[in-house]
């Protein structure tokens, strides 16, 4: 799906002080991103704190997002688990109207074999009425989905791409060298966006774009156009703020940046802790020139 080339943004879920979902802020966040150049949005990803939102809240967030987004840009829905049958049951229950694809995280904690990963995703792709994007994020799952497994899954007609956050350029290049035509190789690491595109990748599903959608999507477009000098300069401009996004766990840092952008408050749910005073001040300083 060429509509999913470019900049996707893994939307945060804004909360109010009582930690209920802040739908007004969620609407501002969606509009802020769509009005500033992102190509598609991801709802209910790990950046959206999907592991600490209830089934009712996830349904409400999806319904809200569909109403706000449909007809403007593609909507990708995060639907994954380390329990294959749970994902299959969710697929049966979900109304896929307005959903263009699902992003499904590699099974975490169980540490399945590569064959287990292959069978997990094959079952999901067989059941899903919309295309599936794989999501390899070894830093969170404890396992790496190898290039060989990804390429094997790429033969499935309902698996259209992978978001790879391994940070391994050799793995990215192996995927790009051997993938079927049209299969998307999407960076899952903001600071690898331009390097991955430079070797033939298709874009990014970003954390930073939540707060800096215009700058980030411009960077991605320039890279896809082959203007690596300007894209590289924009990539470097995120060098100071990017490590702060993960210092006290994602999405603590990006919610601080969104507070600086006037979009939402920085509240997160336990077991994530509120940001330290030190992080608050450093994000404020790093965000200022990017928001100027």
Buried (B, 14 or more C-beta within 10 A) or exposed (E): BEEBBBBBBBBBBBBBEEEEBBBEBBBBBBBBBBEBBBBBBBBBBBBBBBEBBEEEBBBBBBEBBBEBBBEEBBBBBBBBBBEBEEBBEBBEEBEEEBBBBBBBBBBBEBEBEBEBBBEBBBBBBEBBEBBBBBBBBBEBBEBBBBBEBBBBBBEBEBBBBBBBBBBBEEBBBBBBEEBEEEBBBBBBBBBBBBBBBBEEBBBBBBBBBBBBBBBBBBBBBBBBEEEBEEBBEBBEBBEBBBEBBBBBEBBBBBBBBBBBBEBBBBBBEEEBEBBEEEBBEBBEEBBEEBEE
